[in-house]
């Protein structure tokens, strides 16, 4: 299954999520979600001269959750899952899959958070930074509670390097965590590095 996500903080990025999950009969996991890195791959789009225009990066993240309350439906946009809080500020629980890019500093060797392009929020008239976060759809019916584990495939598509400022053969990696519907945050993981814009 693929789910496209378009958000006010990421106009130029297309997100897709593929999900594969298995339900267990007996509780085996804590109710707080836990995640671990499984795999990462890359698909490049080339121009007529064989130069990379953009990359799509696929993250495979394994997860476990004791009651299966992972995922937000298309209608989960009010209350605690509304895009904005009453004061019009951004609500962090609107997304349930958080992904941040880090790029290796070629001089220090340290991975630093990569700032993404900024825009003006039409509602608050304030500047904000785009992002590559997304919304994983429900894995179980909301009425059901069961231990669940599986793999989330997260497609970070449309990484236009001239737009986000990634240079030839930059080394990047990602920091990832998720929320369940009870607003429990998972552990934070860091992926291995990958060379992009080769």
N, C-alpha and C positions, 0 to 999 in steps of 0.2 A: 504494500500500500504506500502511496506517496501523497504527501500533504504539502501544499504550497502555503507559505506564510509570507504575507506582506505587512510590514509594520512601519509605524511612523519614524522609527529609529533606524531604518535600513532600506532606503528607497532603491538602491542599486543592487541589492543582494536577493537572490531567490533561494529559499530554503525548502528542502524536502526531507521528509522523514519516512523511512521504511521500518516496519516493526515486525518482530518475530518473537512470540512469547509462548511459554508453556505454563499451564496451571497445575499446581500440586494439590493433592488431597489433604495433606496434613500440614499445619503451620510449621515452618522451618526457619523463617527469617524474622528479624525485628520489623516493626511497623515503619520505621524510618528507612527510606530507600538507601541502597548502597550501589555504587557503580564501580566498574573497572574497565580499563582499556583492553580492547580486543584487537583492532586492526585499523589501518589508515591507508587509503589509496588515493591516486590522483589521475584525473583525465584532463588533457590539455586540448584547447582549441587553437588551431594554427591559422595564420593568414596565408595569402597566396605565395608568400616568400618563405614559408616554413617557420615563421617567427610566432612565438606564443602570444596570443591575444589575451587569453584568460585561462584559468584553471578551475576545475571543479574538484573539491576535495571531499572524500567520503570518510566519515568517522564511524566506526563500529564500536559501540559502547555497551558492554554487558551490564545488566541491572538485576537486582533482587529487591523484593518488597513483601512484607509479611501479610498485608491485607489487600494488595492489588490496586490500591487507590492512586494509580499513576495515570495521568492523561487528562486533558481538557478538551471538551467538545467545542464545536463552533459556537454554540449558544452560551458558553461560559465566559461572558463578557460583562457581567454585572456583579455587584457586591464585592467580595474579596478578590474576584478575578477581573474586575473592571480595568480598562486600560489606564484610567486616571482616578486619582483619589478625589474626594470632595473639594480639596484646595487646588485642583487642576494639575497637581504634580504627578509624575509618572508613578504608577503602581508596580513595584517589582514582581508581584505575583501574577501579573498578566501573562508573563512567559513562565514556562516550567522547565525549559532547557536553556541553560546559560552557557555560552561559548565565547571565549575571549582569545584574540590572537596575540601572540608574543613573537617578536622578531629578534634574532641574534644580532647584537651590536658587533660589527666586524672589528672594532678596535679593542673592545673590552672582553668580548666573548660572552657577555651577559645577555640573557633574553629579557627584553623590555616590552611592556605592553605597547602594541601598535595603535596609535590614535587613528580613528577612522574619520572620514569627512564629516563636517558639521553643517547643520541646517538651522533654519529658524522655525520654531514651533508655531504654527498658525494660531493655536489656541491661546498660548501664554505669551507669544511674541518674544520668546527667549531662545537663545542658542542651545542646541543639543547635539550630541554626537550620535551618529548612526551606530548600529550594532549588528551582530549576526546571531542573536538569540532566536528562539523559536518556541512553538507549542506542540508538544507530543500529544496526539489524540488518545482517547481512553483505550486501555488495553482490555478492560473487563466492563460489563454493565455496571453502572454506578450502584445498583441495588445489591450486587454480589460482593462478597469479601472472601478472598482466597489468596494464599501465598502464590507469588508469581515470579518468574525469572525469564530472561530472554535477552535479546540484543536490539538496541536501537541503532538503525542506520541513519545517520544525519548527513545530508548532502549540502555542503556549503558551495553553492554555485555562483558563477558570475563574479569571480575575484578579478576585476579589471585592474591590472597592476598600475597602469598610468593614472588611475583614479585614486587608489588607496596608497600609492607611494611605495610599492615593493619593487626592489631592484633585481637585476639579473642574478639568479642563483642565490637569492636570499634564503636563509634557513628560518623556518617558522615552526611554532608548535602551538598547541591550544590548551587552555584551561577550561575544564567542564564540570558542571554540577547540575543536579535536577531538583525540582520540588515535587512532592506529591500533593494531592488535593487537600490534605490536612495541613499544608504549608510546612511540612517537615522537609528540611534540606538534607540532601545526601552529602557524602564526603566529596571533597574536591580532588579531581585527578588532573594530571598534566600528561599530555600525550608525548610520544617521542617526536623528535624534530623531522621535518621533511623539507627537501629543497624544492623551491618553486620558481616559476618564471625562467626555466632552463632553456 
